[in-house]
Amino acid sequence: MTDKSYNVIKPENGVPIKAWTKGVPVEEAAEKQLRNVAQLPFIYKWVAAMPDVHYGIGATVGSVIPTKGAIIPAAVGVDIGCGMMAVKTSLTASQLPDNLFGIRTAIEKAVPHGRTDNGGKNDRGAWHEAPASTLAAWATLHDRFEAIVKKYPKLNHPQRVNHLGTLGTGNHFIEVCLDSAEGEDQNVWFMLHSGSRGVGNRFGTFFIELAKQDMRKWMINLPDADLAYLPQGTEHFDDYVEAVHWAQEYALLNRQVMMANIIAAVGGCGEVPAFQSHVEAVNCHHNYVTWEHHYGENVLITRKARYAPGRAIWALFPEAWARGRTSSAAKVTRKASTPAATERDARCPVPKPSAATRWQTTSRLPRVWNAARTKT
């Protein structure tokens, strides 16, 4: 324990763990994972854990892992490039209809979501005929994808084009939000959470297993098999770096295409007046790896459910997360849309609306505000 804003965990072997968890319980399994990561020989300086850190596969969700000379595919995970996009519009709360059903219906028609037919040709979560915007975005990805799958044919995914501009399942969602402005009519935001869809999952799964094969081949024993890594200078390292950055670009474009379709759908649904949608925009990953320069060294930074600090960043708090809930498929809401709650409610206490008012209120949730730069 220190007098700083974080705790310091010092494993017997390895680098320190800086944990921003003061006053927040950390599950034993998550701390064990942090200790396992900290003892790897290529960790640079320290491991960082955020207040919402919790157990994941190999590496904890809510952690930042700097490495020099190696990369851990499982720390990035299989939802490569998963992240958030939010657009502030000129619409205000008073311009929204009392009932959002029409807006929700328009968005659900504009963005394929969910998963049926076991992901086959009749999957409702994929385009059956990709629109022009999807094809244009795919054209910027096509050549690099072909080069990757030429070397690794197993990475070819049948829905690689038809998933571009689609939401997915699990905790991916779309929300119609109001910002936290005080003393004025609140602006309407469109927010979504999604990643690199099926093709990114295939990339991640493949290279995680490839790293494990390399560990067995080189007889390297690890505290957790899911911490299998690819050493810099090897062919597999270079191939993964190329593949993961491609998947992250796919995720970024996926969110852009979806957001453009959402804006067009709401603008054309007849439920709201004409509006501008270029007032403010954020599009960022929170499951990704990238090269950064720290303390005089070029290192790889893996962020698992974390955003990068910057000069000034927008902190996005979706309603579903503020309540410790997730909205599967295309839940478009001002209010959390699933009934299950978790212990995170205690960390982010928010008044709970009744089900009867869930779709009619204009409560200031979720919150969106400008956060000052933070240093770690």
N, C-alpha and C positions, 0 to 999 in steps of 0.2 A: 504494500500500500504506500502511495506517495501523496504529497500535497498537490499533485497536478490533477488534471481533469480525468486521468485514466489510472487504472491499476496496472502494475507490472507483475507478470507471472514469470518466474525464472525457473525453467526446467533444469534438471540435473545436467542434461546435455543439450547443446544447441543454443540458439539465439533467444533473447527475451521475447515475451509476448506483451504488447501494449494493448490493454483491454479497456475500451470506453464503456465500462459496465458498472460504474459506481452506483450502488443502490438498485442494481438489476440482477436478479438471480441468473446464473449460468448453469445449464444442465451439465451433469458430470460427463456425459458422453461427448458433449461439445468441447469441454475443456481438454479432454483426452485427445481429441482430434487436433486441437491447437498445439498441444505438446508434441504430438507425433510429427506435425508439419515442421515445428520449430527445430527439431533435431536433424532435419535433412541437411546435408553438407553444403548445399548450394543456396540456402536461404540468405538473403542479403539484409543485413542490419537487424531486422526484427519482423515479427508477424503482427498485424494489427487486427483487433476484433472490435466490432461495433456493438452498440447496445442491444440489437436484436439478434445477436449471434445465436445460432442453433445448429443442431446436428445435421450433417449432410452426408454425401457419399465421398469418403476419403477426406475432403476438406470441409470445414464448417461453412454454412451459409451465413453471410454477414461478416466476411473476413477479407483482408487484403494481404496477398502473398507476393513479396518481391523475391525474384530469383535471379541468379547470375550464373549462367552456364547450363541451364536446364529449364524445362517447362513440364508442368504436370497437367496432362489433358483432363483428368477427372476434376481438377480444381476449377477449370473453366466450366466443365459439365457438358451436358448434351443439348441444352437449350442455348446454343452459342449466340451471343449477341442479343439475348433477351433484354428488353429495356422498355422505356416509356417515351411516349410522344404526347405533347400537350400543345394546343393552339388556343390562344386567347382571341375572342371575336369581339366585334363591336356590339353584339347583342347584349342586352341587360336582362336582369331577372324579371322585371316587369313586362318584358316583351314575350316571355314564354307563356304558352297556354297553361291553364290550370291542370290539365291532364296531358301527360307526355306520351300517351300511347301512339299517337300519330308519328311523332318524331322517332320513337323507338322502332316502330314498324318500318319506317323509311330506311333507318340505319341497318336494320337486320336484312333488308332486301339488298342493300348496297354492298354489304361485307359478308362473304361466306364465313360460317362459324360452326364450331362443334366438329363432330366426326361420326360418320355412319359408314355402312358397307365395309367395315374393317379397313377404312382408308382406301377402298377400291374406286372404280370408275364412277360409281354413283354416290360417292362421298359428298354429303351436303357441305362439308367444310372446305371444299376446293371448287375452283371455277370449272364449269363444264365446257365453257368456251371463253378462254381468257380475253378480257377486253383490251383495247388498244393501249391503255396506260400500263397494264401489266406487261404486255409484249414489249413496249418501249423500255421499261425498266429492265426486263430480262435481257434485252439486247446488250446492255452495258455489262452484264455478268457472264454472257454466254461463252466467250472465248476462253476466259480463265477456267471456267467450269469444265469445258471440254479437255483442257490440258490436264486438269486434276484427275478426271475420271479415265482418261487415256492410260494413266499410270496405275490407277486404282479403280478398276471397273466396278467393284462392289459399292462404290460411293454414288453411283448413278441412282437417282431417285425418280420414279415415274411421275411424281407430282411436282417436280422441281419448278415448273412454270406455273401450274395451276394453283400452287400454294402461295404464290407471290401476290400480296394484297389481301391475305386472309388472316383470320384471327387465331384460330386454333382452339384448344380446350384447356382444361386444368384451371389455373389461376389467371389466365389471360382474359381481358375484359375491355369493354368500351364504356366510358362514362360521360354524361353531360353534367358539368360541374359549375358551381359558382365560386368566385374567388372570395378572399377574406377582406375585401375593401370595407372600411368603416365610413359611415357618414355619407354614403353615396350609393347609387343603384349599382349592384354588383354585376360584374361582367360575366358572361357565359364562356366557359372553356369546354373544348372537346378533348378528352384524354383517352389514351389507349395503352395497353400493355401487351406486347407480343414479341416474338423473336424470329428465329430462322426456320421455324416450322420443320417439316419432315426431313428436308435435305440437311439442315443443321444437326438434327438429331442423329442422322446416319453418319455424318462426319465425326461427331463427337464420340459416338459409340465405337466406331471403327478404330480411331486412334487411341482411345483408352485401352482397348484390347491389344492393340499393337504395342503399346508401351509395356503392358503386362508380359507380353511374349518376350520382349527384349530383356526385361528383368529376369525372367526364367532362363533365357539364353545365356545371360552374363552371370547368372547365379548371384544376383543381388537380393539380399534379404531386407525387407522394409517393415516398419512397424504396422503398416496397413497396406494390403495389396493394391488398394485404390489410389495409393500415392505413387504408383508407377510413373516414371518420368522419361523424357526423351532428352539425352544430353546434346548440348549445342555442339555443332561440328559434325553431327551424324546426318545421314540422308533422311531418316525419319523425322528428325527435328525440323529440318528445312521444309519437308513436305507438309508437316502439321502446321507450321507457321503460315505457309501459303494457304492451306485449306481453311484454317480458323479465321484468317483475315478476310478471306472470300465470304465465309459464312456470316461474319459480322457485317460486311457490306450488304449482303442479302437481307439481313435483319433490318438494317437501317432503311433500305428501300421498301421493304415490306410494310413498315410503319408509315412511310411517306405515301405510298399508294393507297393504303387504307384510309389515311386521314383525308386525302384529296377526295376520296369517294364519300366519306362521311359528310364533309363540308357540302359537297354537291347535293347529297341526298337531303340534308336538312334544309338547304337553301331552296330546294325544289319541291318540298313536301306541302307547301301552302299553310304551314302552321305558324310561321314566324315572318316578320318583315325582312326585306333585303338587308344583308349585313356584310361587313368586311371580315375576313378571316386571317389577315396578315398582320394583325396588331402585335402579336408576340408569339413565338414558337420555340419549343424545346424538343429535341430528339436525341436521346442518349441511351447508351447501353448500361446495364448493370451486371451482366454476366459476360466478361470478356477478358482478353489479355492484350497488352500493348507494350511497345518499347517506350520507356521514359528515361529521363536523365535525372539522377538523384545523387547528391553528395559526390559529384565528380565522375560518376559511373553511368554507363548505359545499361539499364537492367530491364528485365521483363516484369511487369506488374500484372498480376492476376487479381481481378476484383470479382468476388462472388456475391451477388446481390448488393453491390456497392456502386456508388457513383464517384467519379473523380472530382476532387476539389479543384476549384478554379479561381479566377480573379473575382468572380461573383457568379453564383449559380442559382438556378431556380430549384427550390426544394418542392417536390411534387408528392403530396400526400393524398392518394385516392381514398374515397370514402370506404371502399371495401377493406383497405389495409388499415385505415384509422380505427376501424372497429375490430381488427383482427380477423377479418373474413375475406373470402375470395369469391369472385363471381365467375363461375364457369361459363364458357361459351360467350354469347353476346348479350350480356346483361347491361342494358343502358339505363343509367340510374342517377338520381341525385342522392339516393340513399343506398345503404348496403342491401344487397339483394338475396343473400342467403342467410338462413337463421342461425347457423352454427357459429359460436363464438370461441375464442381461445384466450389463453392467459394474457395475450397482448392487450386485451381490453383494459387490463389494470395499468398497463404502461401508457396507453393513449386513451384516457377516459373521455368519452364523447356521449352526450345525451342520446338516448335511444328513442327514435320515433316509433309511434305505433304503426302497425302494418297498414292501417286504414289511411294514414297520411303519407305513406312512403312515397307515393308518386305525385302528390299534390303540393308539397311544401317547397319553400325556397330557402331552406336553412343554409348557413354559410359552411357547408361541408361538402366535399373535402376542402382542405386549406391549401393555398398556393401562395408562396411568398418568396421574396428575394432574400437569400441567405448570404451572410458575410463569408468571406474566405476562411477556411479552417486549415490549420497546418497539422500534419501528423509526423 
